[in-house]
Amino acid sequence: MRSRRLRHRCRCRLVAAPVHSAAEIDAALAGLAREPGGGLMMMPDIFNDAHHGQIIALADTLRLPAIYPHRFDDALITYGPDLPDLFRRAASYVDRILRGERPSELPVQAPIKYELIINVKTAKALGLEVPPTLLARADEVREFITLLGGAAAARPLVMKDIHAAPAH
């Protein structure tokens, strides 16, 4: 029920594309790129994190707008837990354990701080305009494109007409 309400609000069709191998990543992203208005929202899990280089490179090659759960160069949008905040909070747990508390008795903590990062250069390269209201909500707005694993560099912008997928 909730996914129907979300689909109606954002006028998009949500499609799960579980992958278990490098070949499945290629096929899944190629399928998403063939859809008018297609995009990728990478979920945070060990497999995706281990293969993030392949996913990012292929999404870039296919000109597929993508949202990632961690800070990755060239990501159109990154939305996820603020990792430095998680590490700072973990220090208090280490302190409590070193002072004799049993780890099994410490409460589980979920992230409380999330960050939204938008790369406007990547948006322009994909032919997208980011609404000012979304830019105003961002924790960080990047205005550069990097080459995977490298420093900021100039890159030709390729414009692509992207249309919203029809509501189903």
Residue pairs with C-beta under 8 A, 6 or more apart in sequence:
3 14
6 14
7 13
7 14
7 167
7 168
8 167
11 164
11 165
11 166
11 167
12 37
12 164
12 165
12 167
13 165
13 167
13 168
15 32
17 28
17 31
17 32
19 25
19 28
19 47
20 47
22 51
22 54
25 51
25 54
25 55
25 58
26 58
29 40
29 55
29 58
29 59
29 62
29 64
30 62
32 38
32 39
32 40
32 64
33 62
33 63
33 64
35 165
36 162
36 163
36 165
37 162
37 163
37 164
37 165
38 64
38 65
38 165
39 64
39 65
39 66
39 67
40 55
40 59
40 64
40 65
40 66
40 67
41 66
41 67
42 48
42 52
42 55
42 66
42 67
42 68
42 69
43 69
44 69
44 70
44 80
48 55
49 70
52 68
52 70
52 72
53 148
55 66
56 66
56 68
56 72
56 73
56 74
56 75
56 148
57 148
58 64
59 66
60 74
60 148
63 125
63 126
63 158
63 160
65 76
65 126
65 128
65 162
66 75
66 76
66 77
67 75
67 76
67 77
67 78
67 79
68 75
68 77
68 78
68 79
68 80
69 78
69 79
69 80
69 81
70 78
70 80
70 83
71 78
71 83
71 117
72 78
73 146
73 147
73 148
73 149
74 119
74 122
74 145
74 146
74 148
75 117
75 119
75 122
76 118
76 119
76 122
76 123
76 126
76 128
77 116
77 117
77 118
77 119
78 115
78 116
78 117
79 114
79 115
79 116
79 117
80 114
80 115
81 111
81 113
81 114
81 115
82 111
82 113
82 114
82 115
85 111
85 112
85 113
86 111
89 109
93 103
93 106
93 109
96 106
97 103
97 106
115 139
115 140
116 137
116 138
116 139
116 140
117 138
117 139
117 140
117 141
117 142
118 130
118 134
118 135
118 138
118 140
118 141
118 142
119 141
119 142
119 143
119 144
119 145
120 130
120 135
120 141
120 142
120 143
121 142
121 143
121 144
121 145
122 142
122 145
123 129
123 130
124 157
125 145
125 155
125 157
125 158
126 160
126 162
127 159
127 160
127 161
127 162
128 162
135 141
144 152
145 152
145 153
145 154
145 155
146 152
146 153
147 153
147 155
